[in-house]
Amino acid sequence: MLAEFQKHLNQKFPLLKDKKLLLAVSGGVDSMVLLDLFSRLDYNIAVAHCNFNLRGNESDLDEKLVDEYCLKNQIKFYGSSFDTKSYAMLHKQSIQIAARELRYNWFDELIENYKIDYLLTAHHLDDSVETFLINFIRGTGIDGLLGIPETNDKTIRPLLTFSREDIVNYANKNNILWREDASNATTKYLRNKIRHDIVPVFKEKNPDFLKSFQQTVNNLSDVKALMEDASEIIKNEVSVVSEYELKIDVSKLKLNRNYKAYLHSWLKDYGFRAWNDIYDLVDARSGKIIYSENYILLKDRDYLILDQKKDKEIQEYYIFKENKLISYPISVIFGTFETESLNSNNKNLIFIDEDKLVFPLKLRRKQEGDFFFPYGMKGKKKVSKFFKDEKFSKFEKENTWILENGNKDIIWIIGHRMDERFKITELTKNKLQIKLSQ
C-alpha cells in the first residue's frame, strides 16, 4: 500500500511535498495509518489531536497513543481538550455537530497561527460510501451523491481511493498500534447503522461494490461538470447587467425547461434553503421576497433580483461647507461650475445655485412624507410617487440616497432628479456643481 499511496500522491497531490501539512489524527486505525504513511515518505508534517472528553479514560488513552507516536518519531504534536457536552448544551447542538465544530474551528486556528498549508484527514472510500447513502436517504442533489470530495479549500483527503479493508491490512502487516472507539460498534447512529447493516449487503451482492461505487461517482462528476458548463451558458443568456449580484429576466429564464435546476445552481452558494419558495417566486407577484442570512431575492415585475442585505445602521451623514469630497456612504464631489450644458442628460451630475444652500447638508434615506419639486416640472411630488412612476424596484428604493438642504428641503434624489428650487437662473451669482462619482 505504501508504494501505491506514494504513486497516488505523486499523481494527484504533487504540491504536498514542499508544503507544511497538518494531519488530523484521532488514534483510530484510519488516521494512524495516514500518519505512518506520511512518516515513512518524509513529508513536512505536524499532528493535531482532539480530546473531546466523551469516553472518560478511553479518550485520554487515545491522546496518549498519538502523543507517544509523535514523540518517538520526532513529529510536532498539537493537542487540545474540549468540554464537548457543555458546548453542545450551550449551543443546543447534537454531540456530533458540536464535536465537528470544535474540531474544525481549532484546526483553522492552527492553520492560521502556524502558517500551515494544508489539513489532511483520513477519510477513506468506505466513509465516502456512507456519506453517499446518508445523503441519498435524506434527499439530495448531485453534489450530495458525490460522496466526500478529495479536496475542499485547504483540506485534502488522500486516502479516499483506499478501502477500510486496505487500511486495516496495512496496519496489521506493519504492526501499527491503534485504538477502537467502542461507540463505532453501536447502530444507534445512522452512519454506524449504514456501516454495519446496509453496506455489507451491497458487498455481499457485489464483491466489487466499492469499485462500482467509485466508477459511479466518477460518472456523476462528469455529469456535474457538464451541468456546470450549461448552467454558466444559460446564466449569461438570461442575466441582465446591473449593479446587483444577479438580475434575471424571468421571461428568458422560463424558456428553459429545467430552469429550477439552474436557479438552484446559481443560488445555492448564497445560503438559500427554501427552494420551493424560490421556484414559486418566478410566478409570484411583484414585491415578494425570499431571505437568506446575508442575501435577498426579490421578484420585481419581470425580474428576479439577488442582492446583499444592506447595512441599516448608517441612515444619515452630514456635509459641511468645507467638505468638497464625500467618500462615505457614497462618493459625492462638490466643485466649481463647468461649461457643460445645464441640460445635460447625465443623471449623476447637477448644477445648482450655491447661495440657496443652508449648511450642514445631509445625506439620508427616504422618509415617510418626503416630497420635492422635480426639476423641469411644475408643482411638488411625493418621493414615493416619484419612485413608483420611475418603476424603482424595492432594492432601488432602499439603496437611493437623498441630498437634503439644512432647511429640510430636498436638493437632489441622487442619481435621478434634482429639485427645481435649486436650479441656476439669470439671478444666480454663485454656481455649484455636484457630482455622484461611480
Sequence and secondary structure as in RCSB ss.txt:
>XXXX:A:sequence
MLAEFQKHLNQKFPLLKDKKLLLAVSGGVDSMVLLDLFSRLDYNIAVAHCNFNLRGNESDLDEKLVDEYCLKNQI
KFYGSSFDTKSYAMLHKQSIQIAARELRYNWFDELIENYKIDYLLTAHHLDDSVETFLINFIRGTGIDGLLGIPE
TNDKTIRPLLTFSREDIVNYANKNNILWREDASNATTKYLRNKIRHDIVPVFKEKNPDFLKSFQQTVNNLSDVKA
LMEDASEIIKNEVSVVSEYELKIDVSKLKLNRNYKAYLHSWLKDYGFRAWNDIYDLVDARSGKIIYSENYILLKD
RDYLILDQKKDKEIQEYYIFKENKLISYPISVIFGTFETESLNSNNKNLIFIDEDKLVFPLKLRRKQEGDFFFPY
GMKGKKKVSKFFKDEKFSKFEKENTWILENGNKDIIWIIGHRMDERFKITELTKNKLQIKLSQ
>XXXX:A:secstr
 HHHHHHHHHHH GGGGGS EEEE  SSHHHHHHHHHHHHTT  EEEEEEE  SSTHHHHHHHHHHHHHHHHTT 
EEEEEE  HHHHHHHTT  HHHHHHHHHHHHHHHHHHHTT  EEE    HHHHHHHHHHHHHH   TGGGG S S
EETTEE TTTTS HHHHHHHHHHTT      GGGG SSSHHHHIIIIIHHHHHHH TTHHHHHHHHHHHHHHHHH
HHHHHHHHHHHHHB  SSSSEEEEHHHHTTSTTHHHHHHHHHGGGT   HHHHHHHTTS TT EEE SSEEEEEE
TTEEEEEE    S  EEEE TT  EE SSS EEEEE  SS TT   TTEEEEEGGG  SSEEEE   TT EE BT
TSSS EEHHHHHHHTT  HHHHHH  EEE TTS EEEETTTEEBGGG   TT  SEEEEEE  
